Amino acid sequence: MACQVSVIITAYNAQEYLAQCLDCIRNQTLKDIQIICVDDGSTDRTPEILDQYAALDSRIIAVHQKNGGAGAARNHGLTYATGEYLSILDADDFYEPDMLETAYRLATENQADIAVFRCDLYREATDTIAPCNYSVHNNLLPQKSPFAATDVQQDVFKLFVGWAWDKLFRRSFVEQYHLRFQEQRTTNDMLFVFSAMLLAQRIVTTQQVLAHHRQAEGTLSVTREKSWMCFYNALTALRSNMQQWGIYSRFEQDFINYCLHFSLWNLNTLKEPTHTLLYNKLREEWFADLGIQDHPQEYFYHRGEYNQYRDIHRYTSAQLKRVQEKRRKQAQSGNVLLRGIRCLQENGIGYTLRNIQHKITGRFHH
């Protein structure tokens, strides 16, 4: 039966958080919703909890599948959806009671293909909330609203994060372009989200914080150690989509800049030995394949990212570690010299000389 919003929640061994998530959605102020819960082959009490909630609330559909990853589970959930809009959530996050009502009203009043709202970060280890300013970069938003990706002047892939749970998607729009999630271990939502963003004719945003994203210590990084190639697969699949739709030339510079940004983010957040594996792959193959090596420094929007790329291109991993250590020592020497000049200016030569003697011998006393 048709409804206003179909909520798709995927869960894998989520027994610790699942009840809180489901209660958040069941108690939304928007009542005309469908709640599709896909158990991705969990081995804990997740299937039992889902079945219990389905028995309590007729709006809940409990779906069970063999473990195939979040992308496969989301695609499975899409086959059950009947809503005008889609909300695609993670089972370990939690949400404001009016999240769906606020987002649905924003979307329908603007006849939007995508409605985007703000989120914050719940840090489980410290039981604290932190802002998530990068989820929507206001400085990149066009002046007009609703807008399309072509209205974004620069860095369109930095405008939003490529996750799905802080957005509503018009279901007819998703079906029109047959948008689906990538079925891989991590970075499985970026292709869906960025493809939708590029194709949408009407995107709207609100500054209201409506979702709270749980950050559990270390879980994502551990998963990414085992799936360090997934981000590259997502980038090349997105490029193929853009080429197929005939829009690659319009977004090429933004895309190559994002390829560099996302490659470096993945590299900088990985531990050894995976860090060196990715370092070598980027240096020897992927930077060239993604088009990054084809352009001069002026082509890139962010100087620091280009400088790191240049170092990786120039040095092996072992060589770069030695170069960075040398730079660190040079920076320390430069800081000592600056502190000496400042001391001389503020305290005179006598005090400065005695202070230097103290540093050398440890005999200086005030």
HELIX and SHEET records of a PDB file:
HELIX    1   1 LEU A   18  ARG A   26  1                                   9    
HELIX    2   2 THR A   46  LEU A   56  1                                  11    
HELIX    3   3 ALA A   70  LEU A   78  1                                   9    
HELIX    4   4 MET A   99  GLU A  109  1                                  11    
HELIX    5   5 ASN A  133  SER A  135  5                                   3    
HELIX    6   6 ASN A  138  LEU A  140  5                                   3    
HELIX    7   7 ALA A  149  ASP A  151  5                                   3    
HELIX    8   8 VAL A  156  LEU A  159  1                                   4    
HELIX    9   9 ARG A  171  GLN A  176  1                                   6    
HELIX   10  10 MET A  190  LEU A  199  1                                  10    
HELIX   11  11 THR A  219  GLU A  225  1                                   7    
HELIX   12  12 CYS A  230  TRP A  245  1                                  16    
HELIX   13  13 TYR A  248  ASN A  268  1                                  21    
HELIX   14  14 THR A  274  LYS A  281  1                                   8    
HELIX   15  15 LEU A  282  TRP A  286  3                                   5    
HELIX   16  16 PHE A  287  ASP A  289  1                                   3    
HELIX   17  17 ILE A  292  ASP A  294  5                                   3    
HELIX   18  18 GLN A  297  TYR A  299  5                                   3    
HELIX   19  19 ARG A  303  ARG A  314  1                                  12    
HELIX   20  20 SER A  317  THR A  361  1                                  45    
SHEET    1   A 7 ILE A  60  GLN A  65  0                                        
SHEET    2   A 7 ILE A  33  ASP A  40  1                                        
SHEET    3   A 7 CYS A   3  ALA A  11  1                                        
SHEET    4   A 7 GLY A  83  ASP A  90  1                                        
SHEET    5   A 7 LYS A 167  ARG A 170 -1                                        
SHEET    6   A 7 ILE A 114  ARG A 123 -1                                        
SHEET    7   A 7 THR A 128  PRO A 131 -1                                        
SHEET    1   B 8 ILE A  60  GLN A  65  0                                        
SHEET    2   B 8 ILE A  33  ASP A  40  1                                        
SHEET    3   B 8 CYS A   3  ALA A  11  1                                        
SHEET    4   B 8 GLY A  83  ASP A  90  1                                        
SHEET    5   B 8 LYS A 167  ARG A 170 -1                                        
SHEET    6   B 8 ILE A 114  ARG A 123 -1                                        
SHEET    7   B 8 ILE A 203  GLN A 215  1                                        
SHEET    8   B 8 PHE A  94  TYR A  95 -1                                        
END                                                                             
